[in-house]
Amino acid sequence: MKVLLVDDEKHVRDAIRLLVNWKQYGIDTILEASDGEAATALVSSEHPEIIMTDMMMPIMNGVKLLEWLHRHAPDAKTIVISGHDDFSLLRHTVKYGGTDYILKPIDPDQLNEALDKAIQTWLKDEEQRHANRELNIEVNQFKPIYWDKLLSALIAEPGTYDPVADQLERELHLARSVATCRVAILSLDTMEASIKNKFSQNIDLLLFSLINICNEFLVPHKRGYAFRHLHNSNEIVLFLWSAPSLAEELLASINDGIRTALHARVDFGIGSSHNFPSQLKLSYQEARDALRQRNLTTKETWIHTNWLPSKGSQQTLTFHQFEEQIHLALRSGNVEQIQDIVQIWIDAIKSCDVITPAQLEHWWGEYRVMMRRWIQQLIPDSREEDIQPLLLEDNAASIITLDEKGILSLSLWQQELTRSLIQVSKLHLESQHKDNNVIFEIANFLEKYYHEDISLADIASRFYLSREYISRKFKQEFTVNLSDYLGQIRMSKAKVLLCNPNLRISQVAEMVGYQDEKYFSKVFKKMSGMTPNEYRKTANSI
């Protein structure tokens, strides 16, 4: 801590130095001034926590110094040491924040007691100041989240405005007199690939940067406010309530600022001017439609207003038109065929005069529906957690990738589609190989354990497959169902055993897995055209 001794008599300053054990109080710096004016210079440069001052001094006396300290160093604690027992001076000391008034000649105990009191008061106040600083930091950290939540709700529920109108006016300069407002949207889904790639590991930082840039243009001039839309995490929404007719020019200026800071431009969608706050949602929807329905094949503007479809702009191309070709390529397992059909699809898209984000999203949705169906057909035992990565749902934003000029680039989508389809085809081949292996394993199991009581449920449990799947695949491979296949094995073994005249029919039945002799005989006759006894006689006569 620092202490400043202010007195025009040096021997008084020296006496104060000697009367206090400064280290005991944690004071490591003692400053001196011979008048109030010199004291103000030291206070401004050194910021002492404790100031001990005389009242009667030349140039600037203690009265004026106390007044100056009250204005310019309110946190410092002041002890007056005076040779004048004057009530007016004492009152002035109290009025301007002095903690004690000590009379000369100085009593050491009084001086040390006053110093201890001043230090304790300063430490207590500093603790409170620190707590307040921490609180302000927390408040400032949560404020953006608070505004995001409040303003996002305002779009959907205009009734939430009245309870917070005064706060909006006080902190965002959104006056109650504002009658109309325009809504603009900046969406990360429609940004240049370069800027998205740069912030791919920290999208929150990108959003924070963009919002700050927008608000640098909006808040100081009371033009509006930008915030993160909590119901669409990739959207930044701008409320523009000042000079709606100049909103496009304002957005262009903001875009220039983004270009300067991030070396990339962004597309803005902007709605018409509507009543505030009742029709915010309408302006928001118009801004969203303007972004979703803009033509990605050309770049005439970065600011998109209400869009109305022109004749002939509606797309007739659908992903379903290529379904059969893609399905065949998947089943073939041929990488080149998959690459070729994806190229055909991409070329078909490129031939369209108009391609909108909404159209791309529609094609992407078609692809995901078909992909799910293909996976269920080609990899029937796949689990949901295995299917999700193949649907590329996490990469949906990559379908709208723009080059540095803001024009659609389909290369990333082509790569993602090709990679996904090749992966599904590979899994299909692995599944086929696995299926064939496991079906033959089941057949070998039946050959080995035909004499035991075997059910389809037992086999399903043993091989960790569903009964329906085993039945279907077994018949595909052997052209008969599993029970008939097992029956054929048993009858084949039974015919060998029947050639032994020393075995009773009941023994043979039990040896091939039948506990009921009559049922065995019935099955035997059905499959061989004669009873076990008739077969035995025929076999033995030969």
C-alpha positions as CSV (number, residue, x, y, z in Angstrom):
1,M,0.0,0.0,0.0
2,K,1.0,3.6,-0.4
3,V,0.6,6.6,1.9
4,L,0.9,10.3,1.1
5,L,1.9,12.8,3.7
6,V,0.8,16.4,2.9
7,D,2.2,19.2,5.1
8,D,4.1,22.4,4.4
9,E,6.3,21.8,7.4
10,K,9.0,19.1,6.8
11,H,9.6,18.4,10.4
12,V,5.9,17.4,10.8
13,R,6.2,15.0,7.9
14,D,9.4,13.6,9.4
15,A,7.7,13.2,12.8
16,I,4.8,11.2,11.2
17,R,7.4,8.9,9.5
18,L,9.0,8.1,12.8
19,L,5.7,7.6,14.8
20,V,4.3,4.8,12.6
21,N,5.6,1.2,12.1
22,W,4.7,1.2,8.4
23,K,5.6,-2.4,7.6
24,Q,3.2,-3.5,10.3
25,Y,0.3,-2.0,8.3
26,G,1.6,-3.3,4.9
27,I,2.7,0.1,3.7
28,D,5.8,-0.1,1.5
29,T,5.7,3.4,-0.1
30,I,5.6,6.8,1.7
31,L,5.1,9.8,-0.5
32,E,5.4,13.5,0.5
33,A,3.9,16.8,-0.7
34,S,4.4,20.3,0.7
35,D,1.0,21.7,-0.4
36,G,-2.3,20.6,-1.9
37,E,-1.4,21.3,-5.5
38,A,1.7,19.0,-5.3
39,A,-0.5,16.4,-3.6
40,T,-3.0,16.3,-6.4
41,A,-0.2,15.6,-8.9
42,L,1.1,12.7,-6.8
43,V,-2.4,11.3,-6.3
44,S,-3.0,11.4,-10.0
45,S,0.2,9.5,-10.8
46,E,0.7,7.2,-7.8
47,H,-2.8,6.6,-6.5
48,P,-2.1,6.2,-2.8
49,E,-4.6,4.4,-0.7
50,I,-4.1,6.6,2.5
51,I,-3.6,10.4,2.5
52,M,-2.6,12.3,5.7
53,T,-3.0,16.1,5.2
54,D,-2.7,19.3,7.1
55,M,-5.4,21.9,6.6
56,M,-3.5,25.2,6.5
57,M,-1.0,25.2,3.6
58,P,0.0,27.6,0.8
59,I,-1.1,27.4,-2.8
60,M,-3.9,24.8,-2.2
61,N,-4.9,24.3,1.4
62,G,-6.4,21.2,3.0
63,V,-10.0,22.3,2.5
64,K,-9.6,22.6,-1.2
65,L,-7.6,19.3,-1.3
66,L,-10.4,17.4,0.4
67,E,-12.8,18.7,-2.1
68,W,-10.5,17.7,-5.0
69,L,-10.0,14.2,-3.5
70,H,-13.7,13.7,-3.1
71,R,-14.2,14.2,-6.8
72,H,-11.0,12.6,-8.3
73,A,-9.9,10.0,-5.7
74,P,-13.1,8.9,-3.9
75,D,-11.7,5.5,-3.0
76,A,-8.7,6.9,-1.0
77,K,-9.0,7.3,2.7
78,T,-8.0,10.7,4.2
79,I,-6.8,11.6,7.8
80,V,-6.6,15.3,8.7
81,I,-3.7,16.3,11.0
82,S,-4.3,19.9,11.9
83,G,-3.1,22.5,14.5
84,H,-6.5,24.2,14.5
85,D,-9.4,23.0,16.8
86,D,-12.0,24.4,14.5
87,F,-15.5,22.9,14.2
88,S,-15.9,24.2,10.6
89,L,-12.7,22.4,9.6
90,L,-13.9,19.2,11.3
91,R,-17.3,19.4,9.6
92,H,-15.6,20.0,6.2
93,T,-13.4,16.9,6.9
94,V,-16.5,14.7,7.6
95,K,-18.4,16.2,4.6
96,Y,-15.7,15.3,2.1
97,G,-15.0,11.8,3.4
98,G,-12.2,12.2,5.9
99,T,-12.0,9.2,8.3
100,D,-10.3,11.1,11.2
101,Y,-9.3,14.6,12.5
102,I,-6.2,14.6,14.7
103,L,-4.8,17.7,16.5
104,K,-1.2,18.7,16.7
105,P,0.9,18.0,18.6
106,I,0.5,14.5,17.3
107,D,-0.3,11.7,19.8
108,P,1.4,8.5,18.5
109,D,-1.5,6.3,19.7
110,Q,-4.1,8.4,18.1
111,L,-2.1,8.5,14.9
112,N,-1.7,4.7,14.8
113,E,-5.3,4.1,15.7
114,A,-6.5,6.5,13.0
115,L,-4.2,4.8,10.4
116,D,-5.4,1.3,11.3
117,K,-9.1,2.5,11.1
118,A,-8.4,4.1,7.6
119,I,-6.7,0.9,6.3
120,Q,-9.4,-1.4,7.6
121,T,-12.1,0.9,6.0
122,W,-10.2,0.9,2.7
123,L,-9.8,-2.9,2.7
124,K,-13.4,-3.5,3.4
125,D,-14.4,-1.1,0.6
126,E,-11.9,-2.7,-1.7
127,E,-13.4,-6.1,-1.0
128,Q,-16.9,-4.7,-1.9
129,R,-15.4,-3.1,-5.1
130,H,-13.9,-6.5,-6.1
131,A,-17.2,-8.2,-5.5
132,N,-19.0,-5.6,-7.6
133,R,-16.4,-6.0,-10.4
134,E,-16.9,-9.8,-10.4
135,L,-20.7,-9.3,-10.5
136,N,-20.4,-6.9,-13.4
137,I,-18.3,-9.4,-15.3
138,E,-20.9,-12.1,-14.7
139,V,-23.7,-9.8,-15.7
140,N,-21.9,-8.7,-18.9
141,Q,-21.3,-12.4,-19.8
142,F,-24.9,-13.3,-19.4
143,K,-26.4,-10.2,-20.9
144,P,-26.0,-11.3,-24.5
145,I,-27.7,-14.6,-23.7
146,Y,-30.5,-12.7,-21.9
147,W,-31.0,-10.4,-25.0
148,D,-30.9,-13.4,-27.3
149,K,-33.7,-15.1,-25.3
150,L,-35.8,-12.0,-24.9
151,L,-35.6,-10.8,-28.5
152,S,-36.0,-14.3,-30.0
153,A,-39.2,-14.7,-28.0
154,L,-40.4,-11.2,-29.2
155,I,-40.5,-12.5,-32.8
156,A,-42.9,-15.3,-31.9
157,E,-44.8,-13.6,-29.0
158,P,-45.3,-9.8,-29.4
159,G,-47.0,-9.8,-26.0
160,T,-43.6,-10.2,-24.3
161,Y,-42.7,-6.6,-25.3
162,D,-44.6,-4.5,-22.8
163,P,-43.0,-5.9,-19.6
164,V,-39.5,-5.2,-21.0
165,A,-40.2,-2.0,-23.0
166,D,-38.5,0.3,-20.5
167,Q,-35.5,-1.9,-20.3
168,L,-35.2,-2.1,-24.1
169,E,-35.4,1.7,-24.3
170,R,-32.8,2.2,-21.6
171,E,-30.2,-0.4,-22.7
172,L,-30.8,-0.9,-26.5
173,H,-32.2,2.5,-27.3
174,L,-35.4,0.9,-28.7
175,A,-37.8,3.8,-27.9
176,R,-41.4,3.2,-27.0
177,S,-42.3,5.5,-29.9
178,V,-40.9,3.1,-32.5
179,A,-43.9,2.1,-34.6
180,T,-42.3,0.1,-37.4
181,C,-39.4,-2.2,-37.8
182,R,-37.6,-4.3,-40.4
183,V,-36.0,-7.7,-39.7
184,A,-32.9,-8.9,-41.4
185,I,-31.2,-12.3,-41.2
186,L,-27.6,-13.4,-41.6
187,S,-27.4,-17.2,-41.8
188,L,-24.3,-19.3,-41.3
189,D,-25.8,-21.9,-43.6
190,T,-25.3,-19.6,-46.6
191,M,-21.8,-18.3,-46.0
192,E,-18.7,-18.6,-48.0
193,A,-16.9,-21.9,-47.5
194,S,-13.6,-20.1,-46.6
195,I,-15.0,-18.4,-43.5
196,K,-17.0,-21.5,-42.4
197,N,-13.8,-23.6,-42.7
198,K,-11.8,-21.0,-40.8
199,F,-14.2,-21.2,-37.8
200,S,-15.2,-24.8,-38.2
201,Q,-13.9,-25.7,-34.7
202,N,-15.5,-22.7,-33.0
203,I,-18.8,-21.6,-34.5
204,D,-19.7,-19.7,-31.4
205,L,-16.6,-17.5,-31.9
206,L,-17.8,-16.8,-35.5
207,L,-21.3,-15.9,-34.3
208,F,-19.9,-13.7,-31.5
209,S,-17.6,-11.9,-34.0
210,L,-20.4,-11.3,-36.5
211,I,-22.8,-10.0,-33.9
212,N,-20.2,-7.6,-32.6
213,I,-19.5,-6.3,-36.0
214,C,-23.2,-5.8,-36.7
215,N,-23.8,-4.0,-33.4
216,E,-20.8,-1.7,-34.0
217,F,-22.8,-0.2,-36.8
218,L,-26.2,-0.4,-35.1
219,V,-26.0,0.4,-31.4
220,P,-23.9,3.6,-31.2
221,H,-26.3,5.3,-33.7
222,K,-29.4,3.8,-32.2
223,R,-30.3,2.1,-35.5
224,G,-31.1,-1.3,-34.2
225,Y,-29.7,-4.4,-32.6
226,A,-28.3,-7.8,-33.7
227,F,-28.6,-11.0,-31.7
228,R,-28.4,-14.8,-32.0
229,H,-31.7,-16.5,-32.8
230,L,-32.2,-19.1,-30.1
231,H,-34.7,-21.1,-32.2
232,N,-32.3,-21.4,-35.1
233,S,-28.7,-21.5,-33.8
234,N,-27.1,-20.7,-37.1
235,E,-29.1,-17.4,-37.5
236,I,-28.2,-13.9,-36.6
237,V,-31.2,-11.6,-36.5
238,L,-31.1,-7.9,-36.8
239,F,-33.9,-5.6,-35.7
240,L,-33.7,-2.3,-37.7
241,W,-36.0,0.4,-36.4
242,S,-34.3,3.6,-37.5
243,A,-34.8,4.9,-41.1
244,P,-36.3,1.6,-42.5
245,S,-36.0,2.9,-46.1
246,L,-32.2,3.1,-45.7
247,A,-31.9,-0.4,-44.2
248,E,-30.4,-1.9,-47.4
249,E,-27.6,0.7,-47.4
250,L,-27.0,0.0,-43.7
251,L,-26.6,-3.7,-44.3
252,A,-24.2,-3.0,-47.2
253,S,-22.1,-1.0,-44.8
254,I,-22.2,-3.8,-42.2
255,N,-21.1,-6.2,-45.0
256,D,-18.2,-4.0,-45.8
257,G,-17.2,-4.1,-42.1
258,I,-17.4,-7.9,-42.1
259,R,-15.3,-8.0,-45.3
260,T,-12.7,-5.9,-43.6
261,A,-12.6,-7.9,-40.4
262,L,-13.1,-11.5,-41.7
263,H,-12.1,-11.1,-45.4
264,A,-15.5,-12.5,-46.5
265,R,-18.9,-11.2,-47.3
266,V,-22.3,-12.6,-46.2
267,D,-25.8,-12.7,-47.6
268,F,-28.5,-10.9,-45.8
269,G,-32.2,-11.5,-46.2
270,I,-34.4,-8.5,-45.2
271,G,-38.2,-8.3,-44.7
272,S,-40.4,-5.3,-45.3
273,S,-41.2,-2.6,-42.8
274,H,-44.1,-3.8,-40.5
275,N,-45.8,-2.7,-37.3
276,F,-43.7,-3.1,-34.2
277,P,-43.8,-5.4,-32.3
278,S,-47.0,-7.0,-33.6
279,Q,-45.8,-7.9,-37.0
280,L,-42.1,-8.7,-36.3
281,K,-42.8,-12.4,-37.2
282,L,-44.1,-11.4,-40.6
283,S,-41.0,-9.3,-41.4
284,Y,-38.8,-12.1,-40.1
285,Q,-40.5,-14.7,-42.3
286,E,-40.1,-12.4,-45.3
287,A,-36.3,-12.1,-44.6
288,R,-36.0,-15.9,-44.2
289,D,-37.9,-16.5,-47.4
290,A,-35.6,-13.9,-49.2
291,L,-32.6,-16.0,-48.2
292,R,-34.1,-19.4,-48.9
293,Q,-35.5,-18.4,-52.3
294,R,-32.5,-16.5,-53.7
295,N,-30.8,-17.8,-56.9
296,L,-27.4,-19.4,-56.0
297,T,-26.2,-19.6,-59.6
298,T,-25.6,-15.9,-59.9
299,K,-24.4,-13.1,-57.6
300,E,-26.1,-9.8,-58.3
301,T,-26.5,-8.6,-54.7
302,W,-25.6,-9.6,-51.1
303,I,-28.8,-8.0,-49.8
304,H,-32.0,-10.0,-50.6
305,T,-35.5,-8.6,-50.2
306,N,-38.9,-10.2,-50.7
307,W,-38.6,-12.8,-53.4
308,L,-41.4,-13.7,-55.8
309,P,-40.9,-16.7,-58.1
310,S,-40.7,-15.8,-61.8
311,K,-42.3,-17.9,-64.4
312,G,-40.2,-21.0,-65.3
313,S,-38.1,-20.7,-62.2
314,Q,-39.7,-23.6,-60.4
315,Q,-37.5,-26.7,-60.5
316,T,-38.9,-30.0,-62.0
317,L,-35.7,-31.9,-61.2
318,T,-36.1,-34.4,-58.4
319,F,-33.7,-36.8,-56.8
320,H,-36.2,-39.6,-57.3
321,Q,-35.5,-39.5,-61.0
322,F,-32.0,-41.0,-60.3
323,E,-33.1,-43.4,-57.6
324,E,-33.0,-46.6,-59.6
325,Q,-29.6,-45.8,-61.1
326,I,-28.1,-45.0,-57.8
327,H,-29.6,-48.1,-56.2
328,L,-28.0,-50.3,-58.9
329,A,-24.7,-48.6,-58.5
330,L,-24.9,-49.3,-54.7
331,R,-25.7,-53.0,-55.3
332,S,-22.9,-53.3,-57.8
333,G,-20.2,-52.4,-55.3
334,N,-18.3,-50.6,-58.1
335,V,-16.7,-47.3,-57.0
336,E,-16.5,-46.0,-60.6
337,Q,-20.2,-46.6,-61.2
338,I,-21.1,-44.8,-58.0
339,Q,-18.8,-41.8,-58.9
340,D,-20.4,-41.7,-62.4
341,I,-24.0,-41.6,-61.2
342,V,-23.2,-38.9,-58.7
343,Q,-21.5,-36.9,-61.4
344,I,-24.6,-37.3,-63.6
345,W,-26.8,-36.0,-60.7
346,I,-24.5,-33.0,-60.1
347,D,-24.4,-32.2,-63.8
348,A,-28.2,-32.3,-63.8
349,I,-28.3,-29.7,-61.0
350,K,-25.8,-27.5,-62.7
351,S,-28.0,-27.3,-65.8
352,C,-30.8,-25.6,-63.8
353,D,-31.1,-21.9,-64.4
354,V,-32.3,-21.3,-60.9
355,I,-31.1,-23.1,-57.8
356,T,-32.3,-21.9,-54.4
357,P,-31.3,-22.9,-50.9
358,A,-34.9,-24.2,-50.4
359,Q,-34.5,-26.4,-53.5
360,L,-31.2,-27.8,-52.3
361,E,-32.7,-28.6,-48.9
362,H,-35.6,-30.4,-50.7
363,W,-33.1,-32.5,-52.7
364,W,-31.1,-33.2,-49.6
365,G,-34.3,-34.3,-47.8
366,E,-35.2,-36.7,-50.7
367,Y,-31.7,-38.1,-50.6
368,R,-31.9,-38.8,-46.8
369,V,-35.3,-40.6,-47.2
370,M,-34.0,-42.8,-50.0
371,M,-30.7,-43.4,-48.2
372,R,-32.5,-44.7,-45.1
373,R,-34.6,-47.0,-47.3
374,W,-31.5,-48.3,-49.2
375,I,-29.7,-48.9,-45.9
376,Q,-32.6,-50.9,-44.5
377,Q,-32.7,-53.0,-47.7
378,L,-29.0,-53.5,-48.3
379,I,-27.8,-53.7,-44.7
380,P,-30.9,-55.2,-42.9
381,D,-29.3,-55.8,-39.6
382,S,-27.9,-52.2,-39.2
383,R,-28.7,-50.4,-36.0
384,E,-30.0,-46.8,-35.8
385,E,-26.7,-45.5,-34.4
386,D,-25.0,-47.0,-37.5
387,I,-27.5,-45.5,-39.9
388,Q,-27.3,-41.9,-38.6
389,P,-23.7,-41.1,-39.8
390,L,-24.5,-42.6,-43.2
391,L,-27.4,-40.1,-43.7
392,L,-25.0,-37.2,-43.4
393,E,-27.5,-35.3,-41.3
394,D,-24.6,-33.6,-39.4
395,N,-23.3,-32.4,-42.7
396,A,-26.5,-30.8,-43.9
397,A,-25.0,-27.3,-43.9
398,S,-22.4,-28.5,-46.4
399,I,-25.1,-28.7,-49.2
400,I,-25.0,-24.9,-49.5
401,T,-21.3,-24.1,-50.1
402,L,-20.4,-20.8,-51.7
403,D,-17.2,-19.7,-53.4
404,E,-15.5,-16.4,-52.7
405,K,-18.0,-14.7,-55.1
406,G,-21.0,-16.0,-53.2
407,I,-22.0,-18.4,-56.0
408,L,-23.0,-22.0,-55.3
409,S,-20.2,-24.6,-55.4
410,L,-21.4,-28.2,-55.5
411,S,-18.0,-29.8,-55.2
412,L,-18.3,-30.4,-51.4
413,W,-21.8,-31.9,-51.8
414,Q,-20.5,-34.1,-54.6
415,Q,-17.7,-35.4,-52.3
416,E,-20.0,-36.0,-49.4
417,L,-22.5,-37.9,-51.6
418,T,-19.9,-40.0,-53.2
419,R,-18.2,-40.8,-49.9
420,S,-21.5,-41.8,-48.3
421,L,-22.7,-43.9,-51.1
422,I,-19.4,-45.8,-51.4
423,Q,-19.5,-46.4,-47.7
424,V,-23.0,-47.8,-47.9
425,S,-22.0,-50.0,-50.9
426,K,-19.0,-51.3,-49.0
427,L,-21.1,-52.1,-45.9
428,H,-23.6,-53.9,-48.2
429,L,-20.9,-56.2,-49.6
430,E,-19.6,-56.9,-46.1
431,S,-23.1,-57.7,-45.0
432,Q,-23.6,-60.0,-47.9
433,H,-20.4,-61.8,-47.2
434,K,-21.2,-62.0,-43.5
435,D,-24.8,-63.2,-44.3
436,N,-23.5,-66.0,-46.5
437,N,-21.0,-67.0,-43.9
438,V,-23.4,-67.1,-41.0
439,I,-26.1,-69.0,-43.1
440,F,-23.5,-71.7,-43.9
441,E,-22.5,-71.7,-40.2
442,I,-26.1,-72.3,-39.3
443,A,-26.3,-75.1,-42.0
444,N,-23.2,-76.7,-40.5
445,F,-24.7,-76.4,-37.0
446,L,-27.8,-78.3,-38.2
447,E,-25.7,-81.0,-39.8
448,K,-23.8,-81.5,-36.5
449,Y,-26.7,-81.2,-34.0
450,Y,-29.7,-82.5,-36.1
451,H,-30.4,-85.2,-33.4
452,E,-31.1,-82.5,-30.7
453,D,-34.3,-80.6,-30.1
454,I,-33.5,-77.5,-32.2
455,S,-35.9,-74.6,-32.7
456,L,-35.6,-71.5,-34.8
457,A,-35.6,-69.4,-31.6
458,D,-32.7,-71.4,-30.3
459,I,-30.7,-70.8,-33.5
460,A,-31.6,-67.0,-33.4
461,S,-30.3,-66.7,-29.9
462,R,-27.1,-68.7,-30.6
463,F,-26.2,-66.6,-33.7
464,Y,-27.5,-63.2,-32.4
465,L,-29.9,-62.8,-35.3
466,S,-33.6,-62.4,-35.6
467,R,-35.8,-65.4,-36.5
468,E,-37.3,-63.5,-39.4
469,Y,-33.9,-62.6,-40.8
470,I,-32.6,-66.2,-40.5
471,S,-35.7,-67.6,-42.2
472,R,-35.5,-65.1,-45.1
473,K,-31.8,-65.5,-45.7
474,F,-31.8,-69.3,-45.3
475,K,-34.5,-69.7,-47.9
476,Q,-32.7,-67.3,-50.3
477,E,-29.5,-69.4,-50.0
478,F,-30.9,-72.9,-49.9
479,T,-34.3,-72.4,-51.6
480,V,-36.1,-74.2,-48.7
481,N,-37.0,-73.0,-45.3
482,L,-34.9,-74.0,-42.3
483,S,-37.3,-76.5,-40.8
484,D,-37.5,-78.4,-44.2
485,Y,-33.7,-78.3,-44.5
486,L,-33.4,-79.8,-41.0
487,G,-36.1,-82.4,-41.9
488,Q,-34.1,-83.4,-45.0
489,I,-31.0,-83.9,-42.9
490,R,-32.9,-86.0,-40.3
491,M,-34.6,-88.2,-43.0
492,S,-31.2,-88.7,-44.7
493,K,-29.7,-89.9,-41.4
494,A,-32.8,-92.0,-40.6
495,K,-32.5,-93.9,-43.9
496,V,-29.0,-94.9,-43.0
497,L,-30.0,-96.0,-39.5
498,L,-33.0,-98.0,-40.8
499,C,-30.7,-100.2,-42.7
500,N,-29.7,-101.6,-39.3
501,P,-32.3,-104.3,-38.5
502,N,-31.3,-104.3,-34.9
503,L,-32.6,-100.8,-34.3
504,R,-36.2,-100.3,-33.5
505,I,-38.2,-97.6,-35.3
506,S,-38.6,-95.7,-32.0
507,Q,-34.8,-95.8,-31.5
508,V,-34.1,-94.5,-35.0
509,A,-36.7,-91.7,-34.4
510,E,-35.0,-90.6,-31.2
511,M,-31.5,-90.8,-32.7
512,V,-32.5,-88.3,-35.4
513,G,-34.3,-85.8,-33.1
514,Y,-37.9,-87.1,-32.8
515,Q,-39.2,-88.1,-29.4
516,D,-42.6,-89.2,-30.9
517,E,-42.4,-92.3,-33.1
518,K,-45.7,-91.7,-34.8
519,Y,-44.8,-88.1,-35.7
520,F,-41.4,-89.4,-37.1
521,S,-43.2,-92.0,-39.2
522,K,-45.6,-89.3,-40.5
523,V,-42.8,-86.9,-41.5
524,F,-40.8,-89.8,-43.0
525,K,-43.7,-90.9,-45.2
526,K,-44.4,-87.4,-46.3
527,M,-40.8,-86.8,-47.4
528,S,-39.9,-90.3,-48.8
529,G,-43.3,-91.6,-50.0
530,M,-43.3,-94.6,-47.7
531,T,-43.3,-95.5,-44.0
532,P,-40.1,-96.3,-42.1
533,N,-41.0,-100.1,-42.1
534,E,-41.6,-100.1,-45.9
535,Y,-38.3,-98.3,-46.5
536,R,-36.5,-100.8,-44.2
537,K,-37.9,-103.7,-46.1
538,T,-37.0,-102.2,-49.5
539,A,-33.5,-101.3,-48.3
540,N,-32.8,-104.7,-46.8
541,S,-34.1,-106.6,-49.9
542,I,-31.6,-104.7,-52.0
